[in-house]
Amino acid sequence: MTTDRPALLERYRNGAAAFIAAVEGISAAELDARSAPDAWTAREIIHHLADAELRATVRLRQLLAEDEPIIQGYDEEAYTRRLPQDRSIEVSLEAVRAARAANLELLDRLDDADWLRAGTHTDSGPYSLTDWVTIYAAHAHDHAEQLTRARART
C-alpha cells in the first residue's frame, strides 16, 4: 500500500462509494449466503464495516485530540456474534457513508504537524495517523471486493 498522502486520502474518500456499489441490488439470498461454514455472510460484512467505521471515527479523534492516546483493539468476531444481525442494511450503509464524510471533514483540514500525531494500539503497538489512514483507506475496498467475489459465487 502506498504511503503517498494524497493517494491514501483519495482511496479513503472513495471507499464508502465502492462498498455501497458492491452491495447495490443484493438479494436476500445473497445477503445470508455463506461461502464456507466459518465465513461471514454479506449481511455480517455490511454490519461489520459500519461497526468498524464507527470505531474508526473515535480512533481518528483520539489521535488528533489526545496526546499519545491508547487506541483500544476490539474483538470483531464478538461484535458479529453478539450484535443483532437483523439490523437495517440501509442504516449500516448510511453509517459507513456518514462516518467517512465526517472523517474526511477532519482529514481535509490537517496540517503537517497533525500528520505526525500517534498513539499506541493495544493489539499492534505504535499507531500513527498515517497507519490509521492506510488501514481504513483499504478496509472498505477490501470488503467491497470480498462482497463482489461472494456474489459472483451465488
Buried (B, 14 or more C-beta within 10 A) or exposed (E): EEEEBEEBBEBBBBBBBBBBEBBEEBEEEBBEBEBEEEEBBBBBBBBBBBBBBBBBBEBBBBBBEEEEBEBEEEEEEEBBEEEEBEBEBEEBBBBBBBBBEBBBEBBEEBEEEEBEBBBEBEEEEEBBBBBBBBBBBBBBBBBBEBBEEBBEEE
